[in-house]
Amino acid sequence: MKFKLKDLKVSQLELWLAWKMLFSRRALFGGSAPLALGGLILGVACLFVSMAVMSGFESTLRQAMADVTGHVRVVKTTRTPDPWLELEEKIRVAEPSLVSTTRFTSIEAIFASQGVISGVLIQGVDQDRYQQVLNLNSRLIEGKIQLAPAQGNSKALALIGRGLAEKLKLKPGDSFRVVVPISNAINPGVFKRRIGEFQISGILDLGKYDWNERFIMTDLKSTQDLAEIGDKYMGLILRFADIEESRKAGFRLNYTLGRDYWIRDWRDSNENLFDAIKIERPTIFFVVFIIVMVAAFNVSSTLYVNVVQRYGDISLLKSLGVRSLDILKIFSLQGLLIGAVGIIFGSLLGLLLCWFFVWGQANLGLIQGSVYKIDGINVEIRFIDFMGICFSTLLICFVATLAPALRGARLSPVEGLKYG
Amino acid sequence: MAKKVLLSATNIYKSYSQGIGELQILKGINMQIHEGEAVGIVGTSGSGKSTLLQILGTLDRPQSGDLIYEDKNLLSMPDQELSLFRNETMGFVFQFHHLMTELTALENVMLPCRIGGLSHDESREQAVDLLNLLGLAERMAHYPTQLSGGELQRVAIARALVRRPKILFADEPTGNLDSTNSGKIQDIFFLLKEKFNLSLVVVTHDLSFAQRFPRVLRLKDGQWFS
């Protein structure tokens, strides 16, 4: 079969005939096309949900990192206090995409309330700056985002994780105490205890189970007082214009700031997890794609039967002037049409399953935070994933139809005209 | 004045392989079809009538011989060119109507026009004219399963003629019809032949039909028999 490139252009007639042969009442109710289509829809839906959940997991984790820990952390490795505004300016000059910074200090403490003892991490941040760096508003589930104590109130305000609040039955307005072990400057093996008292201003869903169980955020001054460190701070939390670019900025800051600083970006603390996701995404895509490949074999066998059943029609079309190449195109188009319809309905089914997955997390507790270390997974449908699903499905359907289409194209015009 | 020769077949041989040997179907057939001429071909089963018709209609190729339409050698034409030629020049009616069951009568008749590259509106206009002429105005939107045997064959005739071909080939067109419908279809063939100045080549078993042709050729064992 010789042909030129322009002959491959699909005409309206070929598309119309392919559609009629595939989705006419006779074909739909008398053939195996609906079953083949059903298999493909299920395969595409599986692929859709797998990719959406994988992307959602990655995004959930990344968003939690960005919201709670910031994009990049610059931690001093020396005890010498630095004028932090000078440090910020130095970073801003080196990285113009820097949006804002806040100082921070973290201390480990023991939380004791109503007979329950729990280890917690208290993080102090600049009360007038942290909102520009961290995104806690989106994580508030009760109370309000406030770290600065109200006038006349001596107690420091704190935001606590959801798990901690549930475990200790705390709500906004309640007070709690923490015990901080302070090591002796002369004899580091000797500790004295300091007790800090906080009032809860809000309860946060921090996105990760262990954070929710032990995270307390308060203002920097309260933390410094509690730890008796004067005006020292551990480092800066940075926010950049773009989270992906912030990693590159972090790498560059390693060189800009030198050995006195330790740079960690949002990905570093969960590097293994993010690496695993990166490897798992194509692996899961391939494994689930096997379902689509199996479905494509069904499409192929359906078209084979279709070609055999349509010997008469093929011969007739040839007698009317349809070329062998056109027959090839008509049957290949049928495969592509099955693929396209499979993608449309498979994606709709996938969306429905994604919705059920999200609903199930909220209402059926599908994701146990204590087991999976994450309280909930969003689903995210990425354009690139969707295009990958569309392209690979159409490609496999096209390849699957080539054999039956070639058989139809090679049929002699007189072959099917012998019988009625 | 002698009419122009439209199609000329010379020394046509056709055989099919059968086990270890070859079955000779046509043995050096020569014939000419003139413009506007009606030719009936009769013969016993297996004499090669249908095979000859398929070769004359370029649906099949002989082992050897020449097939000339006006000054074109049809057997040397590539498949693509031959398909277009067939669409524009030849019409076919078969014993079985071979209408596509997914398409309405109108869509079936429009099909050759669409294949030939005519627009939907042009195709529809020509198909409607012909269906009206054949008394099928009320049946255009019907599917083949909703039509009677005679109506099906009339739709098939309309489909064969919608491109206004020069030659109409019919292979046992009344073979599946009762005598009443057979008579009607025969009348239609001759009526349309006159109306469109068609050359008509009909293979038939029906002697009453064959007797209506001014020229009848008899085929026996792949050769003309007088």
Interface residues (C-beta under 8 A of the other chain):
Chain A: M1 K2 F3 D7 L13 K20 M21 S24 R25 R26 A27 G312 D313 S315 L316 L317 K318 S319 L320 G321 V322 R323 S324 L325 S412 P413 V414 L417 Y419 G420
Chain B: Q54 G57 L59 D60 P78 D79 Q80 S83 L84 R86 N87 E88 F92 F94 Q95 F96 H97 H98 M100 T101 E102 L103 L111 P112 R114 I115 G116 R159 N176
